[in-house]
Amino acid sequence: MKLEHIKNLLQISCNFNTSTISHSFSIGAEDTLTVKCLKDTFILEVTSSENQHIEYYTTVDEAAEALHKRIHAAKTN
Protein backbone atom coordinates (compact mmCIF):
# COMPACT_ATOMS: atom_id res chain seq x y z
CA MET A 1 0.00 0.00 0.00
CA LYS A 2 1.32 3.43 -0.91
CA LEU A 3 2.15 5.96 1.79
CA GLU A 4 -0.29 8.49 0.32
CA HIS A 5 -3.17 5.99 0.55
CA ILE A 6 -2.41 5.35 4.20
CA LYS A 7 -2.27 9.10 4.89
CA ASN A 8 -5.65 9.58 3.20
CA LEU A 9 -7.29 6.84 5.28
CA LEU A 10 -5.89 8.27 8.50
CA GLN A 11 -6.92 11.79 7.57
CA ILE A 12 -10.50 10.59 7.03
CA SER A 13 -10.48 9.11 10.54
CA CYS A 14 -9.31 12.42 12.02
CA ASN A 15 -11.73 14.51 9.95
CA PHE A 16 -14.63 12.52 11.41
CA ASN A 17 -13.25 12.20 14.94
CA THR A 18 -16.67 12.69 16.53
CA SER A 19 -17.46 9.11 15.51
CA THR A 20 -15.36 5.96 15.62
CA ILE A 21 -13.79 4.94 12.33
CA SER A 22 -11.07 2.32 12.38
CA HIS A 23 -8.80 0.87 9.71
CA SER A 24 -7.04 -2.47 9.88
CA PHE A 25 -3.76 -3.35 8.21
CA SER A 26 -2.50 -6.94 7.92
CA ILE A 27 1.13 -7.29 8.91
CA GLY A 28 2.26 -10.72 7.79
CA ALA A 29 0.22 -13.77 8.72
CA GLU A 30 0.23 -13.19 12.46
CA ASP A 31 -0.48 -9.53 13.15
CA THR A 32 -3.07 -6.90 12.32
CA LEU A 33 -2.69 -3.24 13.18
CA THR A 34 -5.91 -1.39 13.95
CA VAL A 35 -5.87 2.39 13.75
CA LYS A 36 -8.44 4.84 15.02
CA CYS A 37 -8.53 8.51 15.84
CA LEU A 38 -9.47 9.02 19.47
CA LYS A 39 -12.86 10.68 19.78
CA ASP A 40 -12.81 14.49 19.71
CA THR A 41 -9.00 14.58 19.31
CA PHE A 42 -6.47 14.29 16.52
CA ILE A 43 -4.52 11.54 18.27
CA LEU A 44 -4.20 8.29 16.34
CA GLU A 45 -4.13 5.05 18.32
CA VAL A 46 -2.46 2.02 16.71
CA THR A 47 -3.09 -1.37 18.33
CA SER A 48 -1.31 -4.60 17.42
CA SER A 49 -3.49 -7.73 17.53
CA GLU A 50 -0.46 -9.92 18.15
CA ASN A 51 0.58 -8.47 21.51
CA GLN A 52 -2.06 -5.77 22.20
CA HIS A 53 0.74 -3.16 22.16
CA ILE A 54 -0.68 0.35 21.71
CA GLU A 55 1.14 3.32 20.20
CA TYR A 56 -0.11 6.89 19.91
CA TYR A 57 0.70 9.40 17.18
CA THR A 58 -0.11 13.10 17.16
CA THR A 59 0.20 13.61 13.41
CA VAL A 60 -1.18 11.78 10.39
CA ASP A 61 2.24 11.92 8.70
CA GLU A 62 4.01 10.31 11.65
CA ALA A 63 1.43 7.52 11.98
CA ALA A 64 1.31 6.88 8.23
CA GLU A 65 5.09 6.59 7.97
CA ALA A 66 5.21 4.15 10.91
CA LEU A 67 2.44 2.02 9.41
CA HIS A 68 4.03 2.09 5.96
CA LYS A 69 7.34 0.87 7.40
CA ARG A 70 5.64 -1.95 9.34
CA ILE A 71 3.58 -3.08 6.34
CA HIS A 72 6.55 -3.16 3.99
CA ALA A 73 8.96 -4.65 6.54
CA ALA A 74 6.63 -7.64 6.87
CA LYS A 75 6.67 -8.17 3.10
CA THR A 76 10.46 -8.38 2.99
CA ASN A 77 10.72 -10.89 5.87
BELNORZI-V885509 format. One record per pair of residues at least 24 apart in sequence whose C-alpha atoms are under 10 Angstrom apart, sorted by the first residue. I is the first residue (numbers start at 1). J is the second residue. D is the distance in whole Angstrom. If there is no record, write none. Layout:
I,J,D  I,J,D
//
This chain:
1,25,10  1,67,10  1,68,7  1,71,8  1,72,8  2,64,10  2,68,8  2,72,10  3,61,9  3,64,7  3,65,7  3,66,10  3,67,9  3,68,6  3,69,9  4,61,9  4,64,8  4,65,10  4,68,10  5,64,9  5,68,10  6,60,9  6,61,9  6,63,9  6,64,6  6,65,8  6,67,8  6,68,7  7,59,10  7,60,6  7,61,7  7,62,9  7,63,8  7,64,5  7,65,8  7,67,10  7,68,9  8,60,9  8,61,10  8,64,9  9,35,10  9,60,9  9,64,9  10,35,8  10,36,8  10,37,8  10,44,8  10,59,9  10,60,6  10,61,9  10,63,8  10,64,7  11,37,9  11,42,9  11,44,10  11,59,9  11,60,6  11,61,9  11,64,10  12,37,9  12,60,10  13,37,6  13,38,9  13,39,10  13,42,9  13,44,9  13,60,10  14,38,8  14,39,9  14,40,9  14,41,8  14,42,6  14,43,8  14,44,8  14,59,10  14,60,8  15,40,10  15,41,10  15,42,8  16,40,9  16,41,10  16,42,10  17,41,7  17,42,7  17,43,9  17,44,10  22,46,10  24,48,10  24,49,10  25,67,8  25,68,10  25,70,10  25,71,8  26,70,10  26,71,7  26,74,9  27,67,9  27,70,7  27,71,6  27,72,8  27,73,9  27,74,6  27,75,8  28,70,10  28,71,8  28,72,9  28,73,9  28,74,5  28,75,7  28,76,10  28,77,9  29,74,9  31,74,10  32,71,10  33,67,8  33,70,9  33,71,9  35,63,9  35,67,9
//
